[in-house]
Amino acid sequence: MGRRRVRVAASGRSELRQPETQAQRSVLRAARQQCRGQRAAHRRHRGAHRGRPDPPGRRCASREPACRSASWQPHLVHTGVHRRGRTRCRGVHARLSQPLRPSKTRDRCPLRGCRHPDVSHRLRGRADVRLRTRRDVGSPSRARRRSSLLARHAPARGTATARLTPRGEPHYALAVRRSTEILFAACVGVALILPAAAQAPPQATATEWKLSTTLGPAYPQGRAGVIWGRLIRERSGGRLKVNVFPGATLTQRDAAREFGALRDGAIDLAVGSATSWAAQVAELNLIALPWLVPDFDALDRLLHGEVATRLSAAVLAAGVVPLAWTGDGFHELATRREVRRPADLSGLALRVPAAPLLVETLQALGAAPVSMTSAEALAAQRGGTLDGEEISVAAYGTSRLYTAGLARLLLWDAHADALLFAVNRGVWERLNGADRDLVLQAARDAAQQATAMARKFSDAAALAEFSRQGAIVTRLTPSGKQAFREAARTVYDRWAAVVGADLVRSAEAAVAIPPAAK
């Protein structure tokens, strides 16, 4: 208790009365707190009206003046403090190292002789202090009220006694005992759970894959990636989860690095462009040879025959497992001014993808090709320093380039492009037969939907919508295409040698078959 004092009342009797039982104490304490609160008896918590004199013939200890009433300080100790009748002892049941004697100030004495700051903690530990009083005024009525209160709550004494702490047990001992019981119960629970967990069959965990696409879902390539990932997740019941990363975000927006990341394991699945992956697999330049593929039907024949099988073998030899092919349309020409002959391209600054084959083709036609990002291209178009772009019809419509000054769209079918559904070799080898069939069939189904989407962007209805929006759409005739093909013949021959003469001849034979003879 430190510097605090507990003033206790001296008794006029020499005998000491035994304290209440703990069951009685809990009942009395609850009744007192309900009446006037735990601290109401202390003089510091009394109001001004508490010190007025009692009516004649009635003496109540609670109405005694603050300077005369015996102090009762339950805020310094806990359950060991209670107030009893005036004819009995009152106060703290604790065990002190000194006896109590009446003080000079009438019936109070301070606790002296102990300077340790933890005296209050020892008081809370239920030492044996009995405070006595010599006043008997008003005690018979208080004793009767106390007896009646205990009689009314007699049925609850048994349960209250079981909940109370034993008198002689310190708090730290109680805490140790309870901690030991809890620890023992926890050990028993773990011992029972571990054998059951060891016998339970292991649950299959979900496998997560990263799928990369160069473009977003507004384009056939990005949409194909989304469909492929969704089909894998649905058909596997959520066991195989695919996270799609559009816009080549896994390769710092560089489409040319996508194939290498897929081969090295940074990417698990990918829907790539043959034009972008041709830097790592030279045979893929076959599809983009200038004016090799005349239309969509010829592109489909090229990608579903012997040529596609040989291209897949080249991709597999490069370290990636190919699963499905689909056509992605053609690179058309969007310009500010009309272009109908190769001479019309002379000196035009045209934006092209960063593919050497495409760059050399435009240079052979007299244009000035440049490679830049989409943001740089948009700024150049608004500034008037960019005359046009070689772009797919899907990208032309999605980007609304006709609102940026490139209102003329020439459908010249110069370079075809294809989409390849591929898987990392390590991922593929870890799959069982059923999962391989599931992933392969999902890729084929997604490829069909991507083909339909690419064709829809180039059909008559889409071109008519461009015209209503202000674009001027022109389609080259076969004779007009022949003039451009002859102008770029040197480029065709040089890259045919890079691809392989035998493969190029097989491709020329495949695209030359008329649709009726398919």
Number of C-alpha atoms within 10 A of each C-alpha: 18 11 11 12 13 18 19 27 29 22 22 12 14 8 9 12 14 10 20 15 11 20 20 21 23 19 19 20 17 12 14 14 12 10 10 10 12 17 16 19 22 17 19 9 10 14 10 9 9 17 17 11 13 15 9 6 6 10 15 16 18 16 17 16 17 19 10 14 19 27 18 24 23 20 10 17 20 15 17 21 22 22 19 18 20 21 21 22 24 25 25 28 24 18 15 17 11 11 9 19 17 17 14 8 10 11 22 24 19 15 19 11 8 14 11 10 12 12 16 14 15 16 22 20 22 23 18 15 21 23 25 28 23 16 18 14 15 16 18 14 14 17 16 12 13 17 12 12 15 18 12 10 13 13 10 14 19 10 10 15 16 11 12 13 13 12 13 9 11 14 15 10 10 13 11 11 12 12 12 12 12 12 12 11 12 12 12 11 11 10 11 11 11 11 10 9 10 9 8 9 7 8 6 7 9 12 11 14 16 18 25 31 26 26 23 19 17 12 21 27 30 22 21 28 31 23 20 27 23 20 21 22 20 13 14 16 11 15 15 20 19 22 17 23 20 22 18 21 16 21 19 10 15 14 23 21 17 27 29 17 17 25 21 14 16 17 22 23 29 30 31 26 25 24 27 22 22 22 17 15 19 18 24 24 25 27 25 24 24 24 22 22 27 19 14 19 13 20 24 20 21 25 21 14 13 15 21 18 14 13 21 22 15 18 23 19 11 14 17 24 24 23 18 23 26 27 30 29 24 28 25 20 25 30 23 19 15 15 17 16 14 20 13 14 21 15 14 20 18 23 24 22 20 19 17 14 20 22 19 18 24 24 16 17 20 17 20 19 23 16 15 13 12 11 9 11 19 16 13 16 19 11 9 13 13 23 20 27 27 23 18 25 28 23 16 20 17 12 14 16 21 21 11 14 19 22 23 22 30 21 20 21 22 22 26 27 23 23 24 23 24 27 26 23 19 15 14 18 12 10 12 9 10 10 16 14 12 14 22 20 17 22 26 17 15 23 29 15 16 24 22 14 18 22 18 16 21 19 11 11 11 16 20 14 12 19 16 10 13 12 21 18 15 16 14 15 10 10 9 14 21 13 13 21 20 15 18 21 14 14 20 21 14 11 21 19 12 13 19 13 13 10 18 22 12 14 24 15 12 22 19 14 12 10 10 5 5 7
